[in-house]
């Protein structure tokens, strides 16, 4: 089994599914750039921005160049952890409605998967074994 690939796919699945949930939670209201827009405009921009963002995540984390792929996967893993910390910090904001077990399972699941990926990458750097991209 190619564990790094499995972890990358799981991170992407959790993050993308979180974004589906984010639509039902009107997450654009929490984003400084979009919060000033009406709900209709904020929703439109939130969805539109995710098309190139998701394309870039898939393209870079599965790039033919091993260095680009590895750096992108490490960046994705770090982002998933930072993303969870941001949600944790914003949890008390009245505009945040991410309170369900489903929402937190997706957010924290992506962070845990990112942590597992970074841990596996760090172990590989120390020992030279254990990770194949």
Long-range contacts (C-beta under 8 A, 24 or more apart in sequence): 2-132, 2-133, 3-120, 3-131, 3-132, 4-73, 4-117, 4-120, 4-121, 4-131, 4-132, 4-133, 5-133, 7-77, 7-113, 7-116, 7-117, 7-120, 8-61, 8-62, 8-73, 8-76, 8-117, 10-109, 10-113, 11-76, 11-77, 11-80, 11-110, 11-113, 11-114, 11-117, 12-57, 12-58, 12-61, 12-76, 14-80, 14-106, 14-109, 14-110, 14-113, 15-57, 15-76, 15-80, 15-83, 15-106, 15-110, 16-54, 17-106, 18-103, 18-106, 18-107, 18-110, 19-50, 21-98, 21-102, 21-103, 21-106, 22-46, 22-98, 23-47, 25-96, 25-97, 25-98, 25-103, 26-95, 26-97, 27-98, 29-95, 30-90, 30-93, 30-95, 30-96, 35-95, 66-133, 69-133, 70-121, 70-133, 73-117, 73-121, 73-133, 74-117, 74-118, 74-121, 76-114, 76-117, 77-113, 77-114, 77-115, 77-117, 77-118, 77-121, 78-114, 78-118, 79-114, 80-110, 80-111, 80-113, 80-114, 81-111, 81-114, 81-115, 81-118, 83-107, 83-110, 83-111, 84-108, 84-110, 84-111, 85-111
